[in-house]
Amino acid sequence: MCGIVGAVSARNIVPILVEGLKRLEYRGYDSCGVAVHRQGAVVRARSTARVAELQAQVDADHLVAGTGIAHTRWATHGAPAVHNAHPHFSAGPGPHAPDAPGQVALVHNGIIENHDDLRAELQVRGYVFASQTDTEVIAHLVHHLYTGDLFEAVQQATRRLRGAYAIAVFSRDEPQRVVGARQGSPLVLGIGTGDHAGENFLASDAMALAGVTDQIVYLEEGDVVDLQIGKTWITAVQPDGRFRPVERPVRTVQAHTGAAELGPYRHYMQKEIFEQPKAIADTLEAVGGVTPELFGDGAYRVFKEVDRVLILACGTSYYAGSTAKYWLESVAAIPTSVEIASEYRYRDSVSDPRTLVVTISQSGETADTLAALKHARAQGMPHTLTICNVATSAMVRECALHFITRAGAEIGVASTKAFTTQLVGLYLLALSLAQVRGRLSEAQEAEALKALRHLPVAVQAVLALEPQVMAWSEEFARKENALFLGRGLHYPVALEGALKLKEISYIHAEAYPAGELKHGPLALVTSAMPVVTVAPNDALLEKLKSNLQEVRARGGELYVFADADTRIENDTGTHVIRMPEHYGHLSPILHVVPLQLLAYHTACARGTDVDKPRNLAKSVTVE
């Protein structure tokens, strides 16, 4: 889940590398660094501060070069310290090697599972390690295998690596060459055009190259790529174990720089919360009616064949899937199970070939979800579909069917617009399956489409509640614990609200089905523990009101997001914000928005780093 950038050019590429890191910082910000080939030597600058500080360091050191690599880190092996920061060097074996000028420089995103075995082998050969990272193992391995051709050395090194990686590496002895490789972690090749034709780039994400080039090659699993000025080669390992040249299509990708600019907003998360009406509208733009073909050619046949759904996801996407379970079973009457992807592949489960396996991912690169998908296929379940925000991602390539949400770039670590657009896609899936199963009349379809198309306006009305939510946030900022309650369809919304609060404010928050209060959580309720309640005007409302009385009887402070006509009023110990309208099946999409705002403004009041919360990052490519 780190971010990497690399470049070869006749011009100074250091500003491009650093700017690329700024756009990739959402992937990890424990440390950052840049290494370049300068005057026959490999030199670097590293920092445990943010990329802005690295920029100052680079300027002070007058780093100017045409060949280089850069990295922003999310720590797995080793603490967030300078000696563990990338790029890592290898100067060869010997006790003084860590202090000697580097010969090989390397950056890495992913995790090497056999790093201990490789480290022991390299130590026997005299290599001394200066860090606790698995990445330094790759640098020394490449050096050990290097005999004058870096491309060949990286190819040979990848044969020895087990795990996930995207790497970029260059050598002191080949000043205008960078080699990259990917397995399980994303990596793209950028090809210079116009006045800068001939220069070539590597990056974790095309957005890192916005404004530099729009000609992008998405490298595939097992690819090794050689970048030189005016030339690139891509090879992939074949079944016989040999590397052979392969062709990958060049795509024009408009990764707009505006997507990574804040504009009038204080944080990316705030910007993305307020982008939700547009994101939902964009996602619905091409939806002319309910039809299986919204999910790809051949979807009708697949939907006719399946008689159950298995949803695989992590984090916020898992809560989207948990919401969808209610829709799929009530609207489409299809049995649905939802699994945390990181757990699913490591337990014994009963497979059924008539299952539609649905993965949900913002990035389409989440390692746990990809691994769970492959496991499900290996278990004999061939029907796969993904709800994803990135059309060019590995998840989309791996699944036979897909629905692309059009949320746009999501920079803030705490997902917001990706979640609400996922719910839109999942509701369309429920409708489409219902249609194929003969459970959706034309009148019901028309009513559902009308409700969907009204969503952007409805969400905009909810966003107008922001001043009221801000008033609550001042009180929440003084707390250390919070409880979120919901029932039925809105229980996953409560889970998502608790997740948002803990992610960015560091307040311990948990969510429970309101009916379960009496089975344990009520013991925790005091006036010091605010209880946030999602209270739509649905069939479970009266049951929910009884649960609220349980809280008040114990002196708990209630903060209720209530629909109109719920007859829940402001009172001593009960604080109510009233939603503009009741929204039936789509109510979760509306009710999650004030919970996002509550988390955001509470974090602001506590002075935390909203967009880059401690210990977290975006695009989780580490399993």
Phi, psi and omega per residue, in radians:
M1 nan 0.229 2.998
C2 -1.360 3.039 3.076
G3 -2.143 2.379 -3.138
I4 -2.247 2.615 3.075
V5 -2.438 2.514 3.054
G6 -2.554 2.756 -3.092
A7 -2.771 2.577 2.905
V8 -2.276 2.298 -3.064
S9 -2.821 2.891 3.016
A10 -1.494 -0.215 3.115
R11 -1.807 3.029 3.092
N12 -1.226 2.055 -3.071
I13 -1.782 0.006 -3.101
V14 -1.036 -0.792 3.093
P15 -1.041 -0.604 3.120
I16 -1.168 -0.740 3.120
L17 -1.080 -0.814 -3.090
V18 -1.188 -0.732 3.107
E19 -1.109 -0.677 3.068
G20 -1.048 -0.719 3.095
L21 -1.085 -0.680 3.122
K22 -1.037 -0.662 -3.123
R23 -1.382 -0.297 3.124
L24 -1.792 0.024 -3.019
E25 -1.095 -0.411 3.091
Y26 -1.066 -0.357 -3.114
R27 -1.417 -0.196 -3.132
G28 2.812 2.443 -3.037
Y29 -2.545 0.492 3.052
D30 -1.262 -0.541 3.051
S31 -2.863 2.992 3.115
C32 -2.695 2.844 -3.130
G33 -2.979 2.857 3.109
V34 -2.469 2.475 3.067
A35 -2.277 2.473 -3.103
V36 -2.420 2.829 3.005
H37 -1.652 1.993 -3.078
R38 -2.360 2.081 3.059
Q39 0.888 0.839 3.067
G40 1.354 0.163 -3.128
A41 -2.309 2.778 3.049
V42 -1.756 2.074 -3.117
V43 -2.207 2.728 -3.087
R44 -2.564 2.834 2.986
A45 -2.326 2.330 -3.117
R46 -2.359 2.667 -3.103
S47 -2.666 2.573 2.992
T48 -1.680 0.070 3.010
A49 -1.573 -2.929 -3.103
R50 -1.434 2.990 -3.069
V51 -1.052 -0.544 3.117
A52 -1.032 -0.663 3.099
E53 -1.227 -0.652 3.084
L54 -1.080 -0.669 3.088
Q55 -0.970 -0.796 3.138
A56 -1.114 -0.681 3.128
Q57 -1.145 -0.753 3.113
V58 -1.075 -0.754 3.114
D59 -1.098 -0.744 -3.119
A60 -1.153 -0.619 -3.129
D61 -1.474 -0.073 -3.138
H62 0.945 0.827 3.100
L63 -1.264 2.023 3.114
V64 -2.372 2.214 -3.106
A65 -2.905 2.812 3.091
G66 -1.753 -0.183 3.134
T67 -2.245 2.283 3.126
G68 -3.035 2.967 3.104
I69 -2.423 2.752 -3.112
A70 -2.588 2.850 -2.984
H71 -2.738 2.435 2.924
T72 -2.130 2.333 -2.823
R73 -1.945 2.442 2.808
W74 -1.960 2.034 -2.922
A75 -1.244 2.281 2.935
T76 -2.046 -1.105 3.141
H77 -1.735 1.945 3.119
G78 1.682 2.545 -3.075
A79 -1.170 2.795 3.076
P80 -1.251 1.339 -3.109
A81 -2.201 2.810 -3.059
V82 -1.050 -0.712 -3.083
H83 -1.186 -0.305 3.064
N84 -1.677 -0.074 -3.103
A85 -1.304 2.548 3.027
H86 -1.467 2.798 -0.024
P87 -1.253 2.598 3.057
H88 -1.734 2.524 -3.123
F89 -1.889 2.699 2.871
S90 -2.309 2.233 3.097
A91 -1.954 0.147 3.136
G92 1.757 3.128 -3.121
P93 -1.295 2.899 3.086
G94 2.073 2.614 -3.053
P95 -1.118 -0.443 -3.101
H96 -1.696 0.070 -3.068
A97 -1.015 -0.709 -3.138
P98 -1.031 -0.434 -3.136
D99 -1.688 -0.125 -3.110
A100 -1.429 2.761 3.069
P101 -1.015 2.390 -3.094
G102 -1.197 2.573 3.024
Q103 -1.848 -0.662 3.137
V104 -2.102 2.338 3.068
A105 -2.095 2.413 -3.019
L106 -2.575 2.491 2.990
V107 -2.158 2.724 -2.973
H108 -2.644 2.410 2.955
N109 -2.117 2.147 -3.139
G110 2.406 -2.732 3.140
I111 -2.612 2.278 -3.129
I112 -1.721 1.990 -3.012
E113 -1.310 -0.500 -3.121
N114 -1.775 0.510 -3.075
H115 -1.139 -0.572 -3.141
D116 -1.106 -0.796 3.136
D117 -1.103 -0.762 3.139
L118 -1.157 -0.675 3.124
R119 -1.080 -0.790 3.141
A120 -1.064 -0.738 3.128
E121 -1.102 -0.752 -3.117
L122 -1.254 -0.579 3.088
Q123 -1.121 -0.676 3.072
V124 -1.046 -0.569 3.137
R125 -1.446 0.024 3.039
G126 1.765 0.050 3.130
Y127 -1.348 2.323 3.133
V128 -1.884 2.321 -3.053
F129 -1.737 2.336 -3.115
A130 -1.768 -0.070 -3.093
S131 -2.385 3.045 3.044
Q132 -1.739 0.156 -2.993
T133 -1.445 2.712 2.973
D134 -1.309 -0.371 -3.100
T135 -1.163 -0.697 -3.122
E136 -1.045 -0.507 3.076
V137 -1.034 -0.745 -3.129
I138 -1.132 -0.738 -3.135
A139 -1.036 -0.822 3.136
H140 -1.185 -0.629 3.115
L141 -1.117 -0.779 3.090
V142 -1.057 -0.755 3.116
H143 -1.061 -0.775 -3.125
H144 -1.044 -0.642 -3.090
L145 -1.554 -0.110 -3.041
Y146 -1.345 2.159 3.107
T147 -2.225 0.405 3.127
G148 2.042 -0.219 3.130
D149 -2.193 1.794 -3.055
L150 -1.114 -0.671 3.136
F151 -1.009 -0.831 3.132
E152 -1.132 -0.691 -3.130
A153 -1.107 -0.737 3.133
V154 -1.180 -0.703 3.082
Q155 -1.011 -0.805 -3.132
Q156 -1.167 -0.637 -3.139
A157 -1.134 -0.703 -3.109
T158 -1.098 -0.463 3.085
R159 -1.117 -0.434 -3.062
R160 -1.643 -0.222 -3.039
L161 -1.559 2.377 3.047
R162 -2.149 2.162 -3.099
G163 2.368 -2.640 -3.108
A164 -2.051 2.432 3.130
Y165 -2.793 2.552 2.758
A166 -2.247 2.183 -3.078
I167 -2.241 2.695 2.963
A168 -2.375 2.338 -3.018
V169 -2.534 2.539 2.969
F170 -2.440 2.869 -3.072
S171 -2.116 2.558 3.068
R172 -1.016 -0.543 -3.024
D173 -1.526 -0.079 3.092
E174 -2.303 1.454 -2.888
P175 -1.156 -0.352 -3.119
Q176 -2.137 0.904 -3.101
R177 -2.602 2.288 2.988
V178 -2.235 2.382 3.127
V179 -2.042 2.386 3.106
G180 -2.170 2.804 3.083
A181 -2.698 2.621 3.109
R182 -2.456 2.495 3.020
Q183 -2.713 1.816 3.084
G184 1.487 -0.188 3.087
S185 -2.205 2.550 -3.024
P186 -1.263 2.560 3.074
L187 -2.754 2.309 3.110
V188 -2.137 2.669 3.053
L189 -1.844 2.233 3.082
G190 -1.890 2.315 -3.074
I191 -1.933 2.130 -3.122
G192 -1.137 2.607 -3.123
T193 -2.351 2.992 3.045
G194 1.036 -2.254 -3.130
D195 -1.123 -0.315 -3.097
H196 -1.986 0.442 3.047
A197 -1.044 2.411 -3.126
G198 1.876 -0.470 3.106
E199 -1.472 2.641 -3.066
N200 -2.399 2.662 -2.997
F201 -2.398 2.716 2.939
L202 -2.143 2.585 3.068
A203 -2.819 2.735 3.058
S204 -1.218 -0.456 -3.000
D205 -2.606 2.433 3.132
A206 -1.029 -0.467 -3.129
M207 -1.066 -0.492 3.115
A208 -1.110 -0.385 -3.081
L209 -1.861 0.156 3.130
A210 -0.998 2.290 -3.104
G211 1.494 -0.169 3.113
V212 -1.779 -0.864 3.046
T213 -2.727 2.621 3.039
D214 -1.948 0.127 3.120
Q215 -1.688 1.857 -2.940
I216 -2.147 2.371 3.005
V217 -1.986 2.133 3.093
Y218 -1.521 1.917 -3.119
L219 -1.237 2.574 -3.098
E220 -1.841 2.965 -3.100
E221 -0.938 2.255 3.089
G222 1.510 -0.022 3.140
D223 -1.251 2.464 2.945
V224 -2.144 2.245 -3.017
V225 -2.143 2.437 -3.126
D226 -1.964 2.106 -3.138
L227 -1.937 2.176 2.973
Q228 -2.357 2.978 3.121
I229 -1.178 2.078 3.108
G230 1.430 0.009 -3.071
K231 -2.547 2.506 2.956
T232 -2.470 2.552 3.025
W233 -2.277 2.451 3.049
I234 -2.149 2.274 3.051
T235 -2.202 2.737 3.083
A236 -2.434 2.551 -3.132
V237 -1.268 2.384 -3.111
Q238 -1.752 2.943 -3.124
P239 -0.954 -0.479 3.126
D240 -1.442 0.055 3.095
G241 1.555 -0.094 -3.140
R242 -1.583 2.592 3.022
F243 -1.522 2.274 3.112
R244 -2.314 2.625 -3.138
P245 -1.049 2.495 3.070
V246 -2.339 2.743 3.069
E247 -1.841 2.329 3.043
R248 -2.150 2.384 -3.070
P249 -1.174 2.533 3.032
V250 -1.612 2.198 -3.116
R251 -1.992 2.568 3.015
T252 -1.553 2.015 -3.064
V253 -2.104 2.040 3.112
Q254 -1.573 1.444 3.077
A255 -1.533 1.501 -2.975
H256 -1.106 2.356 3.103
T257 -1.114 -0.487 -3.139
G258 -1.053 -0.489 3.134
A259 -1.098 -0.431 -3.104
A260 -1.828 0.241 3.125
E261 -1.909 2.486 -3.026
L262 -1.325 -0.577 -3.038
G263 1.116 -2.373 -3.063
P264 -1.418 -0.006 -3.022
Y265 -1.545 2.711 -3.120
R266 -1.356 -0.653 -3.124
H267 -2.436 2.789 3.051
Y268 -1.064 -0.686 -3.125
M269 -1.036 -0.765 3.099
Q270 -1.077 -0.787 3.105
K271 -0.988 -0.777 -3.061
E272 -1.276 -0.558 3.018
I273 -1.059 -0.793 -3.084
F274 -1.381 -0.203 3.037
E275 -1.445 -0.087 -3.019
Q276 -1.081 -0.705 3.070
P277 -0.992 -0.757 3.122
K278 -1.188 -0.735 -3.125
A279 -1.060 -0.732 3.116
I280 -1.174 -0.761 3.116
A281 -1.063 -0.758 3.125
D282 -1.112 -0.694 -3.137
T283 -1.129 -0.580 -3.121
L284 -1.560 -0.109 -2.977
E285 -0.962 -0.761 -3.067
A286 -1.586 0.081 -3.102
V287 -1.533 1.742 3.123
G288 -1.549 -0.358 3.125
G289 -3.001 3.064 3.111
V290 -1.482 2.077 -3.139
T291 -2.738 2.503 3.107
P292 -1.009 -0.472 -3.093
E293 -1.152 -0.192 2.987
L294 -1.011 -0.377 -3.056
F295 -1.879 0.136 3.052
G296 2.084 2.827 3.093
D297 -1.092 2.403 3.128
G298 1.523 0.006 -3.095
A299 -1.135 -0.645 -3.128
Y300 -1.022 -0.824 3.141
R301 -1.051 -0.775 3.136
V302 -1.111 -0.809 -3.108
F303 -1.099 -0.542 3.075
K304 -1.234 -0.530 -3.050
E305 -1.444 -0.477 -3.009
V306 -1.553 2.611 3.069
D307 -2.275 0.232 2.998
R308 -2.770 2.868 -3.131
V309 -2.215 2.390 3.010
L310 -2.081 2.075 3.134
I311 -1.796 2.277 3.132
L312 -2.109 2.208 -3.102
A313 -2.909 3.002 3.121
C314 -2.312 2.679 2.990
G315 0.992 -2.342 3.139
T316 -0.992 -0.689 3.129
S317 -1.087 -0.570 3.083
Y318 -1.117 -0.688 3.115
Y319 -1.210 -0.564 3.013
A320 -1.083 -0.771 3.097
G321 -1.106 -0.653 3.125
S322 -1.144 -0.621 3.038
T323 -1.162 -0.763 -3.107
A324 -1.079 -0.519 3.112
K325 -0.974 -0.747 3.115
Y326 -1.096 -0.759 3.122
W327 -1.124 -0.832 -3.060
L328 -1.103 -0.645 -3.103
E329 -1.444 -0.551 -3.128
S330 -1.510 -0.672 -3.085
V331 -1.512 -0.819 -3.064
A332 -1.725 -0.175 -3.119
A333 0.941 0.714 3.127
I334 -2.010 2.187 -3.140
P335 -1.002 2.337 -3.028
T336 -2.366 2.342 2.992
S337 -2.119 2.575 -3.120
V338 -2.132 2.199 -3.076
E339 -2.122 2.408 2.939
I340 -1.217 2.109 -2.974
A341 -1.018 -0.672 -3.084
S342 -1.204 -0.287 3.102
E343 -1.696 -0.624 -2.981
Y344 -0.985 -0.823 -3.015
R345 -1.286 -0.204 -3.085
Y346 -1.857 0.287 3.051
R347 -2.277 2.796 3.064
D348 -1.339 2.239 3.125
S349 -2.356 2.832 -3.125
V350 -1.727 2.052 -3.106
S351 -1.575 2.712 3.117
D352 -2.492 2.053 -3.090
P353 -1.114 -0.266 3.107
R354 -1.620 0.489 3.122
T355 -1.770 2.385 2.963
L356 -1.597 1.987 3.133
V357 -1.561 2.046 -3.096
V358 -1.968 2.116 3.031
T359 -1.813 2.573 3.126
I360 -2.239 2.226 -3.124
S361 -2.773 2.347 3.039
Q362 -1.157 -0.930 -3.033
S363 -1.433 -0.480 -3.005
G364 1.313 0.180 -3.120
E365 -2.153 0.095 -3.092
T366 -1.067 2.043 -2.976
A367 -1.082 -0.758 -3.119
D368 -1.077 -0.724 -3.106
T369 -1.230 -0.709 3.074
L370 -1.069 -0.765 -3.138
A371 -1.139 -0.699 3.110
A372 -1.132 -0.679 3.090
L373 -1.053 -0.844 -3.140
K374 -1.111 -0.636 3.096
H375 -1.120 -0.764 3.129
A376 -1.059 -0.747 3.101
R377 -1.092 -0.744 -3.140
A378 -1.124 -0.437 3.106
Q379 -1.395 -0.010 3.091
G380 1.690 0.495 3.099
M381 -2.068 1.632 -2.987
P382 -1.436 -0.304 -3.043
H383 -1.470 1.905 -3.042
T384 -2.208 2.533 -3.133
L385 -2.573 2.465 3.091
T386 -2.180 2.504 2.938
I387 -1.834 1.957 -2.933
C388 -2.542 2.647 -3.113
N389 -1.681 -0.117 -3.069
V390 -2.177 1.878 -3.026
A391 -1.122 -0.443 -3.070
T392 -1.700 0.175 -3.013
S393 -1.355 2.915 3.104
A394 -1.092 -0.640 -3.117
M395 -1.068 -0.752 3.135
V396 -1.143 -0.706 3.129
R397 -1.163 -0.557 -3.073
E398 -1.410 -0.419 -3.061
C399 -1.714 2.486 -3.139
A400 -1.209 -0.621 -3.126
L401 -2.125 2.734 -3.141
H402 -2.756 2.723 2.939
F403 -2.254 2.080 -3.095
I404 -1.635 1.998 2.998
T405 -1.272 2.641 -3.097
R406 -2.035 0.956 3.140
A407 -1.317 -0.349 -3.034
G408 1.381 -3.123 -3.101
A409 -1.082 2.295 3.070
E410 -2.018 1.890 -3.033
I411 -1.600 -0.738 3.125
G412 -1.008 2.423 -3.117
V413 -1.120 -0.716 3.137
A414 -1.337 1.937 -3.032
S415 -1.208 2.386 3.134
T416 -2.284 -1.271 -3.082
K417 -1.191 -0.460 3.063
A418 -1.112 -0.684 -3.126
F419 -1.128 -0.866 -3.083
T420 -1.177 -0.623 3.093
T421 -1.273 -0.547 3.009
Q422 -1.049 -0.737 3.122
L423 -1.086 -0.665 3.081
V424 -1.056 -0.843 3.127
G425 -1.072 -0.694 -3.118
L426 -1.230 -0.612 3.077
Y427 -1.164 -0.695 3.054
L428 -1.086 -0.627 3.080
L429 -1.107 -0.775 3.115
A430 -1.063 -0.751 3.125
L431 -1.113 -0.759 -3.096
S432 -1.147 -0.746 3.090
L433 -1.134 -0.663 3.091
A434 -1.086 -0.715 3.139
Q435 -1.083 -0.850 -3.130
V436 -1.091 -0.559 -3.106
R437 -1.557 0.124 3.082
G438 1.277 0.495 -3.085
R439 -2.031 0.239 -3.129
L440 -2.277 1.901 3.106
S441 -1.360 2.913 3.096
E442 -1.083 -0.655 3.130
A443 -1.162 -0.710 3.109
Q444 -1.155 -0.686 3.098
E445 -1.078 -0.808 -3.128
A446 -1.079 -0.719 3.140
E447 -1.160 -0.716 3.135
A448 -1.137 -0.747 3.128
L449 -1.141 -0.673 3.089
K450 -1.060 -0.771 3.128
A451 -1.129 -0.737 3.121
L452 -1.072 -0.787 -3.087
R453 -1.220 -0.353 3.083
H454 -1.458 -0.217 -3.065
L455 -0.935 -0.838 -3.118
P456 -0.969 -0.726 3.108
V457 -1.159 -0.727 -3.136
A458 -1.119 -0.733 3.111
V459 -1.142 -0.692 3.101
Q460 -1.024 -0.684 3.116
A461 -1.156 -0.629 3.091
V462 -1.176 -0.680 3.123
L463 -1.063 -0.446 3.110
A464 -1.189 -0.193 3.079
L465 -1.381 -0.039 -3.035
E466 -0.876 -0.794 -3.141
P467 -1.014 -0.669 3.109
Q468 -1.151 -0.717 3.122
V469 -1.136 -0.707 3.105
M470 -1.003 -0.671 3.130
A471 -1.095 -0.670 3.082
W472 -1.176 -0.639 -3.017
S473 -1.071 -0.552 3.113
E474 -1.069 -0.663 3.103
E475 -1.249 -0.741 -3.133
F476 -1.106 -0.595 -3.083
A477 -1.052 -0.374 -3.129
R478 -1.589 -0.036 -3.093
K479 -1.701 2.817 3.082
E480 -2.055 -0.134 -3.136
N481 -2.500 2.598 3.082
A482 -2.615 2.630 3.114
L483 -2.132 2.334 3.120
F484 -1.986 2.355 -3.108
L485 -2.155 2.478 3.007
G486 -2.714 2.870 3.080
R487 -2.309 2.595 3.077
G488 1.011 -2.294 -3.117
L489 -0.966 -0.421 -3.067
H490 -1.715 -0.010 3.025
Y491 -1.109 -0.797 3.055
P492 -1.053 -0.519 3.079
V493 -1.138 -0.712 3.067
A494 -1.088 -0.701 3.085
L495 -1.050 -0.772 3.139
E496 -1.141 -0.702 3.107
G497 -1.077 -0.740 3.104
A498 -1.124 -0.715 3.119
L499 -1.060 -0.792 -3.134
K500 -1.041 -0.783 -3.095
L501 -1.111 -0.786 -3.105
K502 -1.225 -0.612 -3.103
E503 -1.036 -0.782 -2.939
I504 -1.978 -0.322 3.118
S505 -1.824 -0.260 -3.110
Y506 1.151 0.353 2.981
I507 -1.463 2.274 3.088
H508 -1.153 2.130 -3.113
A509 -2.395 2.433 3.044
E510 -2.386 2.778 -3.131
A511 -2.122 2.559 3.117
Y512 -2.428 2.619 2.887
P513 -1.095 2.280 -3.005
A514 -0.993 -0.570 -3.140
G515 -1.195 -0.218 -3.136
E516 -1.616 0.000 -3.131
L517 -0.878 -0.788 -3.044
K518 -1.219 -0.171 -3.127
H519 -1.765 0.509 3.040
G520 2.500 -0.978 -3.043
P521 -1.059 -0.467 -3.133
L522 -1.051 -0.413 3.100
A523 -1.116 -0.397 -3.093
L524 -1.580 -0.222 -2.985
V525 -1.313 2.102 2.989
T526 -2.424 3.101 3.092
S527 -1.138 -0.309 -3.134
A528 -1.521 -0.040 -3.096
M529 -2.109 1.673 -3.138
P530 -1.072 2.490 3.133
V531 -2.017 1.909 -3.132
V532 -1.584 2.268 -3.053
T533 -2.214 2.294 3.040
V534 -1.639 1.997 -2.963
A535 -2.207 1.298 3.063
P536 -1.296 2.802 3.117
N537 -1.499 1.273 -3.093
D538 -2.131 -2.950 -3.031
A539 -1.160 -0.338 -3.102
L540 -1.714 0.134 -3.032
L541 -1.037 -0.828 -3.086
E542 -1.137 -0.653 3.052
K543 -1.076 -0.739 -3.140
L544 -1.086 -0.714 3.141
K545 -1.033 -0.667 3.089
S546 -1.099 -0.695 3.098
N547 -1.100 -0.641 3.112
L548 -1.150 -0.632 3.104
Q549 -1.145 -0.593 3.068
E550 -1.032 -0.702 3.134
V551 -1.187 -0.833 -3.110
R552 -1.097 -0.621 -3.131
A553 -1.127 -0.383 3.129
R554 -1.767 0.228 3.105
G555 1.392 0.229 3.141
G556 -1.311 2.632 3.102
E557 -1.676 2.130 -3.100
L558 -1.723 2.367 3.025
Y559 -2.181 1.886 -2.906
V560 -2.004 2.234 2.953
F561 -1.721 1.804 -2.970
A562 -1.994 2.497 2.980
D563 -1.262 2.874 3.003
A564 -1.070 2.643 3.071
D565 1.162 0.339 3.061
T566 -1.471 -0.258 -3.108
R567 0.995 0.655 2.951
I568 -1.859 2.064 -2.984
E569 -2.033 2.716 3.005
N570 -1.043 2.392 -3.140
D571 -2.772 3.090 3.080
T572 -1.026 2.128 -3.133
G573 1.373 0.005 3.107
T574 -2.240 2.034 -3.112
H575 -1.982 2.236 -3.016
V576 -2.162 2.280 2.889
I577 -1.974 2.185 -3.028
R578 -1.647 2.217 3.088
M579 -1.227 2.612 -3.064
P580 -1.119 -0.581 -3.110
E581 -2.756 2.803 3.025
H582 -1.537 2.483 -2.967
Y583 -2.245 0.332 3.012
G584 0.988 -2.321 -3.106
H585 -0.985 -0.576 -3.050
L586 -1.561 0.104 -3.117
S587 -0.946 -0.651 3.123
P588 -0.976 -0.607 -3.124
I589 -1.140 -0.585 3.105
L590 -1.400 -0.743 -3.029
H591 -1.238 -0.396 3.137
V592 -1.295 -0.425 -3.049
V593 -1.101 -0.857 3.103
P594 -1.131 -0.471 3.063
L595 -1.187 -0.657 3.031
Q596 -1.066 -0.805 -3.141
L597 -1.115 -0.678 3.125
L598 -1.094 -0.800 3.110
A599 -1.082 -0.787 -3.095
Y600 -1.065 -0.899 -3.064
H601 -1.261 -0.516 3.032
T602 -1.133 -0.755 3.106
A603 -1.094 -0.732 3.094
C604 -1.054 -0.748 -3.131
A605 -1.138 -0.525 3.126
R606 -1.515 -0.168 3.081
G607 1.348 0.446 3.122
T608 -1.469 2.937 3.102
D609 -1.482 1.674 -2.968
V610 -1.038 -0.862 -3.038
D611 -1.342 -0.401 -3.082
K612 -2.293 1.201 -3.117
P613 -1.123 2.646 -3.064
R614 -1.053 2.461 3.022
N615 1.245 0.039 -3.086
L616 -2.107 2.872 3.026
A617 -2.823 3.071 -3.090
K618 -1.715 2.881 3.040
S619 0.966 1.300 -2.981
V620 -1.401 1.671 -3.129
T621 -1.722 0.187 3.052
V622 -1.829 2.188 -3.078
E623 -1.389 nan nan
